[in-house]
């Protein structure tokens, strides 16, 4: 079974864009650990594909039953990766990709048997990140402020050397090539 790859970085850094390119180019090589969340689906999101959308009660029950590798509460919603979803990807012969936040990275690091590799996607600057978040048109001023606060904490954590590699996404094509180099490196 291949080592899972943990990809993290602040909301708005382009993780989804990079991962969509990777899955399009290598459709049979990678599997997403489909995270569970209590937030409402965004336009176009599909239950079971983008996220497993569950109620707060269901999520709390899953926590009690130790079903998560990692989970966190952010902006009033819960997010988490289940043991079952990661195992399912690995057992299918694909490399499991986990797209999680800083709290999740810390939790996965505490599970040495996962033997995960860690990649951090950073914005060129916090100001650039703010413009990206505003450009989405899906965030309130309050949620942008919360996301920027979280981004500053994640950037500070990344500077501690917690990840195997950091990529600054100032050019999508360049960042994508760097991401592929990291993911396909034999180690």
Beta strands, then each sheet from edge to edge (+ up, - down):
strand 1: 5-8
strand 2: 30-32
strand 3: 36-37
strand 4: 52-53
strand 5: 68-74
strand 6: 77-82
strand 7: 95-99
strand 8: 117-122
strand 9: 165-168
sheet 1: 2+ 7+ 1+ 8+ 9+
sheet 2: 4+ 3+ 6- 5+
end
